[in-house]
Amino acid sequence: MNERMSRADVAVIGGGVIGLACALELARRGVSVCVLERDRVGRGCSYGNAGWLTPSLAVPLAAPGQWRKALRWLLDPESPFYIRPRADLKLVSWLIGFLAASRQGQFERGAEALVGLCRASVDAWEEFAKIPDETSFGFVRDGLLSIFETPKALDQAKSAAEMTARFGVPFEVWTGDDVRDREPAVQGGLVGGIFFPREGSCEPYSAVRALADAARQAGVEVLEHAEVLDATVFSGKVRSLRTTLGHVAADEFVLAAGAWSGSLGACLGLRLPMLGAKGYSLLVPPLDPHPQRSLYLAERKIAINPHVESLRISGTLELVGEDLTVNMRRLEGIINGARGMLQLGNPLGEIEVWRGLRPCLPDGMPVIGRTRKSPNLWLATGHQMTGLKTAPGTGQLLADLMCGQTPSFNPDPFRADRYC
Ligand SMILES: Cc1cc2nc3c(=O)[nH]c(=O)nc-3n(C[C@H](O)[C@H](O)[C@H](O)COP(=O)(O)OP(=O)(O)OC[C@H]3O[C@@H](n4cnc5c(N)ncnc54)[C@H](O)[C@@H]3O)c2cc1C
């Protein structure tokens, strides 16, 4: 290790969409910021996600009735959600926390907060996409169509849509014929759809790179290949970080290391019950006809994002911790699921296959705020399936709190001290 020593007002650990959004907002307020990323920026979970900016789906992971599904998932390795049965105390205590958080009242309070954060974030992404200097990241706001194959699932989804409508997300119910007429790319037996006209989408890695460029232009020092190895904590405060590129000192520290925030938090004296939930995405050549908009094959839990020159297919959620191995059975499950409703090429002609770890806390809500453990240690992590769609709002809320300004969003549902 060389003896390089950096100094900034704030050191952000993790150069994913969340760390970069926080760094950008802090820099816009005149704070000197350094981002430490062990790989290249945006190569973690922010790289190949579905690219959806969809408030209608910005809800806590812990939802009512999940415990019944969880029992089924334990037994079915082909299910869209999967928990491999194993004697793992961390997993057991995570599941207990998850089930305890799945009450209707808690779920609705969390959903209201997340939908609000997400709506403001989608507006912010839209504004960001208009800046002429920013590299295009394929932002479009042409809605999300959720498609249903059974009347029961459609009815349940209508109730969920009525809840998010109360939080400002409009929707329309389409018949099966409406779906077939307006979205000729869809085939197979379907009973109808729910269309959310204000939802957006983008190309996720381009979005995170555009954010990194904007952060650099705002004065943020972005250090790539700078892995945080350890921290010096003295009298309850974090003093400096030891990285593969030398030591970094700062007045304040932000932990935004996604699914790795649990293990990294341990060297900062935190016990954060973080689990990574693995998901996959595939990029394939465009279809003929290509979908007009983002499609959610709701009962198969498969997300379709039509980019201009490719189609992104994403899905599955497997609670794994930090294991990134590819499970071919689950990958095939996504491909077969998508084939049931879209005319995919045969052979598929994959351009890219990717997997990532969603950072998940037991109650399925992000933590954004100061820890109780150290007065100069802040958290911005645990965004589960919503990190891209809530990143600008997360950066804004964290910067408000760190700069002592009136918070733009109610910070209580995101309080860090509920865990730390
Ligand atoms: C299949 C799939 C589909 C998804 N679809 C969507 C979607 O459509 N919309 C949406 O909003 N969200 C979606 N998500 C979730 C979204 O991708 C995540 O919520 C988001 O990327 C989390 O961002 P992050 O910055 O917290 O984590 P990451 O992007 O993982 O960033 C954390 C960074 O920390 C770095 N790091 C880790 N350890 C260290 C260390 N010791 N030192 C320095 N750096 C370190 C990592 O290298 C990484 O770059 C999806 C996820 C998956 C898997």
PDBQT file of the ligand as one rigid body, heavy atoms in Angstrom, charges set to zero:
ROOT
HETATM    1  C1  LIG A 501     -32.358  -7.843 -11.110  1.00  0.00    +0.000 C 
HETATM    2  C2  LIG A 501     -32.506  -6.499 -10.429  1.00  0.00    +0.000 A 
HETATM    3  C3  LIG A 501     -33.410  -5.574 -10.929  1.00  0.00    +0.000 A 
HETATM    4  C4  LIG A 501     -33.563  -4.336 -10.296  1.00  0.00    +0.000 A 
HETATM    5  N1  LIG A 501     -34.386  -3.410 -10.855  1.00  0.00    +0.000 NA
HETATM    6  C5  LIG A 501     -34.493  -2.179 -10.297  1.00  0.00    +0.000 A 
HETATM    7  C6  LIG A 501     -35.257  -1.166 -10.924  1.00  0.00    +0.000 A 
HETATM    8  O1  LIG A 501     -35.828  -1.368 -11.986  1.00  0.00    +0.000 OA
HETATM    9  N2  LIG A 501     -35.342   0.052 -10.328  1.00  0.00    +0.000 N 
HETATM   10  C7  LIG A 501     -34.712   0.323  -9.145  1.00  0.00    +0.000 A 
HETATM   11  O2  LIG A 501     -34.864   1.424  -8.618  1.00  0.00    +0.000 OA
HETATM   12  N3  LIG A 501     -33.955  -0.615  -8.539  1.00  0.00    +0.000 NA
HETATM   13  C8  LIG A 501     -33.814  -1.845  -9.096  1.00  0.00    +0.000 A 
HETATM   14  N4  LIG A 501     -33.023  -2.800  -8.512  1.00  0.00    +0.000 N 
HETATM   15  C9  LIG A 501     -32.372  -2.464  -7.244  1.00  0.00    +0.000 C 
HETATM   16  C10 LIG A 501     -31.203  -1.504  -7.461  1.00  0.00    +0.000 C 
HETATM   17  O3  LIG A 501     -30.335  -2.044  -8.431  1.00  0.00    +0.000 OA
HETATM   18  C11 LIG A 501     -30.478  -1.299  -6.124  1.00  0.00    +0.000 C 
HETATM   19  O4  LIG A 501     -31.400  -0.888  -5.138  1.00  0.00    +0.000 OA
HETATM   20  C12 LIG A 501     -29.409  -0.220  -6.259  1.00  0.00    +0.000 C 
HETATM   21  O5  LIG A 501     -28.534  -0.497  -7.318  1.00  0.00    +0.000 OA
HETATM   22  C13 LIG A 501     -28.611  -0.128  -4.964  1.00  0.00    +0.000 C 
HETATM   23  O6  LIG A 501     -27.640   0.876  -5.163  1.00  0.00    +0.000 OA
HETATM   24  P1  LIG A 501     -26.449   1.048  -4.137  1.00  0.00    +0.000 P 
HETATM   25  O7  LIG A 501     -25.668   2.223  -4.586  1.00  0.00    +0.000 OA
HETATM   26  O8  LIG A 501     -26.998   1.053  -2.738  1.00  0.00    +0.000 OA
HETATM   27  O9  LIG A 501     -25.624  -0.313  -4.254  1.00  0.00    +0.000 OA
HETATM   28  P2  LIG A 501     -24.542  -0.738  -5.353  1.00  0.00    +0.000 P 
HETATM   29  O10 LIG A 501     -24.903  -0.269  -6.702  1.00  0.00    +0.000 OA
HETATM   30  O11 LIG A 501     -24.320  -2.188  -5.166  1.00  0.00    +0.000 OA
HETATM   31  O12 LIG A 501     -23.271   0.096  -4.923  1.00  0.00    +0.000 OA
HETATM   32  C14 LIG A 501     -22.505  -0.242  -3.796  1.00  0.00    +0.000 C 
HETATM   33  C15 LIG A 501     -21.068  -0.029  -4.187  1.00  0.00    +0.000 C 
HETATM   34  O13 LIG A 501     -20.228  -0.200  -3.029  1.00  0.00    +0.000 OA
HETATM   35  C16 LIG A 501     -19.020  -0.743  -3.492  1.00  0.00    +0.000 C 
HETATM   36  N5  LIG A 501     -18.296  -1.344  -2.357  1.00  0.00    +0.000 N 
HETATM   37  C17 LIG A 501     -18.621  -2.467  -1.679  1.00  0.00    +0.000 A 
HETATM   38  N6  LIG A 501     -17.699  -2.726  -0.742  1.00  0.00    +0.000 NA
HETATM   39  C18 LIG A 501     -16.784  -1.741  -0.818  1.00  0.00    +0.000 A 
HETATM   40  C19 LIG A 501     -15.574  -1.461  -0.130  1.00  0.00    +0.000 A 
HETATM   41  N7  LIG A 501     -15.117  -2.258   0.857  1.00  0.00    +0.000 N 
HETATM   42  N8  LIG A 501     -14.867  -0.359  -0.453  1.00  0.00    +0.000 NA
HETATM   43  C20 LIG A 501     -15.290   0.482  -1.462  1.00  0.00    +0.000 A 
HETATM   44  N9  LIG A 501     -16.424   0.238  -2.170  1.00  0.00    +0.000 NA
HETATM   45  C21 LIG A 501     -17.157  -0.846  -1.845  1.00  0.00    +0.000 A 
HETATM   46  C22 LIG A 501     -19.451  -1.762  -4.536  1.00  0.00    +0.000 C 
HETATM   47  O14 LIG A 501     -18.390  -2.089  -5.413  1.00  0.00    +0.000 OA
HETATM   48  C23 LIG A 501     -20.600  -1.042  -5.218  1.00  0.00    +0.000 C 
HETATM   49  O15 LIG A 501     -20.202  -0.357  -6.394  1.00  0.00    +0.000 OA
HETATM   50  C24 LIG A 501     -32.828  -4.034  -9.112  1.00  0.00    +0.000 A 
HETATM   51  C25 LIG A 501     -31.901  -4.965  -8.644  1.00  0.00    +0.000 A 
HETATM   52  C26 LIG A 501     -31.732  -6.180  -9.283  1.00  0.00    +0.000 A 
HETATM   53  C27 LIG A 501     -30.722  -7.161  -8.761  1.00  0.00    +0.000 C 
ENDROOT
TORSDOF 0
